[in-house]
Amino acid sequence: MDGTLIKESLADERILDLLEIRGAEIWKAENHTADQPKYWTAIFFHAESEGFIVELSRSLKDSWYVDLSDRAHKVLVFRNKVIRYLPGDAAGKRRAEEYCRSIGVPESQIDWND
């Protein structure tokens, strides 16, 4: 699985030990909220273990998500929840977007690509 996570989204940084980190960047977050930092550390990674997703979901703060791809599916990982859908599946994407809204993800951050 390949993905990008925002380090500031982590409640428990030990999850980073399970990743093959392929790069990192500092982003000025134009769409951050008042309770989010202005600068985010984007970590680009690869992970082999399917169990990684479960551990990641336990490691995230509320109202954050990580956008992954497992080659076949779009995978959105939230705190204690995972949503998968096939790229191009409008109903699956809509379900993920609705869940984002229900947990308080700002509209401007509901912006992943399929």
N, C-alpha and C positions, 0 to 999 in steps of 0.2 A: 504494500500500500504506500502511496505517495501522498503527501499533503503538506499543508502549511499550518502552523499554529502560532498563536500570539502568546509569548511567554507570560505576559501579564494576565492572561486568562486562567493561569494555573493556580489552584489552591495548594497543590502538592507538586513540587518540581521534581520529585524522584522519578516521575514518568519519563523524564528526559534520558534517563539511563537505559531505557528500552528502545531508543531511537538510533538510527543511523542518520546523524545530522549532516545534511548536504550543503548547508549554507545558512547565513543569517543576515538580516538587514534591520536597520532602525528606520521605522516609518513615522512620519508626523501624521497623526490621525486627525484628519480634517473632520471626521464624523464621530469623534468621541463624545461621550456624555459627560456631565459634570462629575460623576463618580468614577470615571475611567481616566487613566493617564493620557496626557497629550501625545506622548511618544510611545510607540509599541515596538517590541522586538519580535520580528517575524522570523520563525525558524522553519526552514524547508527540510523535510525529512523523508526517510523511507523506513518502514517497519515491516518485518516478515510475519510476526505472530498475529494470528487472528485474536488471541487473548489480549493483545495490546489495546484493542478498541474498548473492551470492558474496563481495563485499568485506566485508560484515558478518560472515560466517562465518569469515573470516580475521582479523577484529579482536577476536573474543571470547576471554576467558580460558577455560581448561578448567573444566568443571562448571557453566557458566552457559548460559543460552539466552535468546533473544528470541522473543516471541510476536507474530505478525503475522497479518493477514488481507489477502488479495488480492482480496476480494469473493467469489470462488468457493471458495477453500480456506482452511483453517487452515494456517498456515506456522510451523513451529518451526525456528529457526535456532540451530545449535550451532557450536562451533569445528570448522570443516572438514566440516560435515554439515548438510543441510537435509532436513526431513521435511514432506511435504504430505499432507493428507487432507481429504476433504469433511466439513463440519460434520455431526455425527450419525453418522459412520462409526466405530462402536465399535472395530472391528479396527484402524483407522488410529490412533485415539487411544491404544489399548493399545500399539501398536508404538512410538509416541512416548514413552509413559510408561516402557516397558521400556528404551528407549535412555537416558532420563534416569537411571534407576537404574544402568545399566551404566557410566555415566561419573561417578557419584558425586553427582548432584543430590540433595539431601536430600528425603526424602519430603514434608515440609511445604512444599516449594517446587514440587512437581509439581501445580500448581493452576490451570491456565488454563481459560478457558471456550471452548466451541466457537463 
